[in-house]
């Protein structure tokens, strides 16, 4: 299997280059050269497959012969050792719980698979590989946990000062060993801009052997397609589901589009955002206007220039009507998000986090226009990661999972840096 760049569709690279480089020359993002639907026999066997077994078959379809099937199977089975269960709210609305991994966020799927794959691709190298990643919330903690103590790999995480939750910050600043956190005096968009600039600096990338673990890296998207198939495996609706995806950098929704191209039955996709709504705006107007992100309660979605929009465009051949026909966009304020948390609890007795609440609102409003549609909301993080807002709106404490309780006594260790590309470059080059 080869991969092409969204910036240069004629460029073809192998899996090793696509994953270890992360960002293609000219700032492009990699996509599989071929997206062939899975055979009918896969769907016939789907009810009897375990989650790791179905994930392995999806990975083989996306990666082809890029690595031995036995090695890929081991990587998938080690990474996907937790479930993604569906929780039924009512006959028309179900929640796909993606928070049962070690850091209680959907990013665990991508980070754990990526760590295994990168470790396999990087074997035998003398110089360490540096994973440079920007986070607006859950990515940093998942990447830190996924790559912790992976031989031959160092991880550097950039996060915006004061714009991630305290528990999210603890997850990415307390591990040490091969994990370093840089606290940037700016926004997530600043962090992402700095990371992209570092990758575009060819001299720096060669000296430091840089790679990425954001959803700009194709190795992050591939495992996110797995749980769409797991959701469908549990689906009991009479027709294919609508998938409602809380969206920030749009890697999650792009993974759903990949799953659909592999043959997954999907009635429609919903791109649910907070007030950082450049993609819903594009769907409505055909104009894409990136802008600085605005801080919200659903902080992992605070992205004003989503990288994966380039992949979305590529998958639809640059056609706005084609994208609009398959994706519905909706956006919500913090006030509406709070009301959504309350409504879910009052109607169903279910505590949902702010990102999931945005998804719930979008599916609810879509169903007003399409009353026969039944859908799945991707719940991307455990509500205990946002206890203040969830408890305030539900009037109930959120049970604290052991993974989070253990963070309370850990000491934060982070290096402050200005939101300046040169400062990041100097810091990277000054490392021993």
NORDA-V765367 format. One record per residue. N is the residue number from 1. RES is the residue in three letters. OMEGA is omega in whole degrees, 0 to 359 (NA if undefined). Layout:
{{N	RES	OMEGA} {N	RES	OMEGA}}
This chain:
{{1	UNK	174} {2	UNK	184} {3	UNK	179} {4	UNK	182} {5	UNK	176} {6	UNK	179} {7	UNK	180} {8	UNK	184} {9	UNK	180} {10	UNK	179} {11	UNK	177} {12	UNK	179} {13	UNK	177} {14	UNK	184} {15	UNK	183} {16	UNK	181} {17	UNK	182} {18	UNK	184} {19	UNK	185} {20	UNK	174} {21	UNK	181} {22	UNK	181} {23	UNK	180} {24	UNK	175} {25	UNK	181} {26	UNK	178} {27	UNK	179} {28	UNK	177} {29	UNK	184} {30	UNK	173} {31	UNK	177} {32	UNK	180} {33	UNK	183} {34	UNK	175} {35	UNK	181} {36	UNK	177} {37	UNK	174} {38	UNK	182} {39	UNK	179} {40	UNK	180} {41	UNK	177} {42	UNK	182} {43	UNK	175} {44	UNK	182} {45	UNK	188} {46	UNK	182} {47	UNK	184} {48	UNK	182} {49	UNK	170} {50	UNK	178} {51	UNK	178} {52	UNK	180} {53	UNK	180} {54	UNK	179} {55	UNK	179} {56	UNK	181} {57	UNK	176} {58	UNK	180} {59	UNK	179} {60	UNK	179} {61	UNK	182} {62	UNK	186} {63	UNK	178} {64	UNK	182} {65	UNK	183} {66	UNK	173} {67	UNK	182} {68	UNK	182} {69	UNK	180} {70	UNK	179} {71	UNK	178} {72	UNK	179} {73	UNK	179} {74	UNK	180} {75	UNK	181} {76	UNK	183} {77	UNK	177} {78	UNK	183} {79	UNK	186} {80	UNK	179} {81	UNK	175} {82	UNK	190} {83	UNK	172} {84	UNK	186} {85	UNK	172} {86	UNK	174} {87	UNK	185} {88	UNK	173} {89	UNK	174} {90	UNK	186} {91	UNK	183} {92	UNK	185} {93	UNK	175} {94	UNK	182} {95	UNK	174} {96	UNK	184} {97	UNK	183} {98	UNK	186} {99	UNK	182} {100	UNK	176} {101	UNK	187} {102	UNK	179} {103	UNK	172} {104	UNK	178} {105	UNK	181} {106	UNK	181} {107	UNK	179} {108	UNK	180} {109	UNK	182} {110	UNK	185} {111	UNK	182} {112	UNK	177} {113	UNK	181} {114	UNK	180} {115	UNK	179} {116	UNK	181} {117	UNK	180} {118	UNK	177} {119	UNK	179} {120	UNK	182} {121	UNK	186} {122	UNK	185} {123	UNK	178} {124	UNK	180} {125	UNK	179} {126	UNK	182} {127	UNK	180} {128	UNK	173} {129	UNK	179} {130	UNK	176} {131	UNK	181} {132	UNK	188} {133	UNK	173} {134	UNK	180} {135	UNK	172} {136	UNK	181} {137	UNK	190} {138	UNK	183} {139	UNK	184} {140	UNK	180} {141	UNK	180} {142	UNK	179} {143	UNK	178} {144	UNK	181} {145	UNK	183} {146	UNK	184} {147	UNK	184} {148	UNK	178} {149	UNK	173} {150	UNK	183} {151	UNK	174} {152	UNK	182} {153	UNK	173} {154	UNK	182} {155	UNK	176} {156	UNK	186} {157	UNK	175} {158	UNK	177} {159	UNK	183} {160	UNK	181} {161	UNK	175} {162	UNK	185} {163	UNK	168} {164	UNK	182} {165	UNK	180} {166	UNK	180} {167	UNK	176} {168	UNK	179} {169	UNK	179} {170	UNK	182} {171	UNK	184} {172	UNK	184} {173	UNK	189} {174	UNK	184} {175	UNK	183} {176	UNK	181} {177	UNK	182} {178	UNK	182} {179	UNK	178} {180	UNK	179} {181	UNK	175} {182	UNK	182} {183	UNK	189} {184	UNK	178} {185	UNK	183} {186	UNK	182} {187	UNK	174} {188	UNK	180} {189	UNK	175} {190	UNK	179} {191	UNK	181} {192	UNK	178} {193	UNK	180} {194	UNK	179} {195	UNK	180} {196	UNK	179} {197	UNK	179} {198	UNK	179} {199	UNK	180} {200	UNK	177} {201	UNK	188} {202	UNK	179} {203	UNK	180} {204	UNK	182} {205	UNK	179} {206	UNK	180} {207	UNK	186} {208	UNK	185} {209	UNK	184} {210	UNK	168} {211	UNK	185} {212	UNK	173} {213	UNK	171} {214	UNK	178} {215	UNK	169} {216	UNK	180} {217	UNK	183} {218	UNK	179} {219	UNK	174} {220	UNK	184} {221	UNK	186} {222	UNK	180} {223	UNK	177} {224	UNK	174} {225	UNK	185} {226	UNK	190} {227	UNK	170} {228	UNK	177} {229	UNK	177} {230	UNK	177} {231	UNK	181} {232	UNK	178} {233	UNK	181} {234	UNK	187} {235	UNK	180} {236	UNK	181} {237	UNK	181} {238	UNK	180} {239	UNK	180} {240	UNK	183} {241	UNK	162} {242	UNK	176} {243	UNK	179} {244	UNK	192} {245	UNK	170} {246	UNK	195} {247	UNK	176} {248	UNK	177} {249	UNK	172} {250	UNK	172} {251	UNK	182} {252	UNK	179} {253	UNK	178} {254	UNK	177} {255	UNK	176} {256	UNK	177} {257	UNK	176} {258	UNK	179} {259	UNK	179} {260	UNK	178} {261	UNK	177} {262	UNK	176} {263	UNK	180} {264	UNK	177} {265	UNK	180} {266	UNK	177} {267	UNK	183} {268	UNK	172} {269	UNK	173} {270	UNK	174} {271	UNK	183} {272	UNK	180} {273	UNK	167} {274	UNK	184} {275	UNK	172} {276	UNK	199} {277	UNK	185} {278	UNK	180} {279	UNK	172} {280	UNK	177} {281	UNK	178} {282	UNK	181} {283	UNK	181} {284	UNK	191} {285	UNK	185} {286	UNK	178} {287	UNK	180} {288	UNK	185} {289	UNK	176} {290	UNK	179} {291	UNK	179} {292	UNK	181} {293	UNK	179} {294	UNK	180} {295	UNK	180} {296	UNK	175} {297	UNK	179} {298	UNK	195} {299	UNK	179} {300	UNK	179} {301	UNK	181} {302	UNK	184} {303	UNK	182} {304	UNK	179} {305	UNK	188} {306	UNK	184} {307	UNK	188} {308	UNK	174} {309	UNK	178} {310	UNK	177} {311	UNK	179} {312	UNK	178} {313	UNK	182} {314	UNK	182} {315	UNK	178} {316	UNK	178} {317	UNK	181} {318	UNK	185} {319	UNK	175} {320	UNK	179} {321	UNK	180} {322	UNK	178} {323	UNK	181} {324	UNK	180} {325	UNK	184} {326	UNK	184} {327	UNK	175} {328	UNK	182} {329	UNK	177} {330	UNK	179} {331	UNK	186} {332	UNK	178} {333	UNK	175} {334	UNK	179} {335	UNK	178} {336	UNK	178} {337	UNK	177} {338	UNK	179} {339	UNK	178} {340	UNK	177} {341	UNK	179} {342	UNK	184} {343	UNK	180} {344	UNK	181} {345	UNK	182} {346	UNK	183} {347	UNK	190} {348	UNK	183} {349	UNK	186} {350	UNK	178} {351	UNK	182} {352	UNK	182} {353	UNK	185} {354	UNK	180} {355	UNK	177} {356	UNK	179} {357	UNK	176} {358	UNK	177} {359	UNK	179} {360	UNK	181} {361	UNK	182} {362	UNK	178} {363	UNK	179} {364	UNK	182} {365	UNK	176} {366	UNK	182} {367	UNK	173} {368	UNK	179} {369	UNK	183} {370	UNK	189} {371	UNK	179} {372	UNK	183} {373	UNK	173} {374	UNK	189} {375	UNK	180} {376	UNK	176} {377	UNK	176} {378	UNK	177} {379	UNK	195} {380	UNK	182} {381	UNK	179} {382	UNK	181} {383	UNK	179} {384	UNK	176} {385	UNK	180} {386	UNK	189} {387	UNK	185} {388	UNK	184} {389	UNK	182} {390	UNK	180} {391	UNK	180} {392	UNK	185} {393	UNK	181} {394	UNK	183} {395	UNK	180} {396	UNK	175} {397	UNK	177} {398	UNK	177} {399	UNK	184} {400	UNK	177} {401	UNK	182} {402	UNK	181} {403	UNK	180} {404	UNK	180} {405	UNK	182} {406	UNK	182} {407	UNK	190} {408	UNK	184} {409	UNK	182} {410	UNK	183} {411	UNK	176} {412	UNK	174} {413	UNK	181} {414	UNK	179} {415	UNK	179} {416	UNK	176} {417	UNK	173} {418	UNK	179} {419	UNK	188} {420	UNK	183} {421	UNK	181} {422	UNK	179} {423	UNK	178} {424	UNK	179} {425	UNK	180} {426	UNK	181} {427	UNK	181} {428	UNK	182} {429	UNK	182} {430	UNK	181} {431	UNK	178} {432	UNK	NA}}
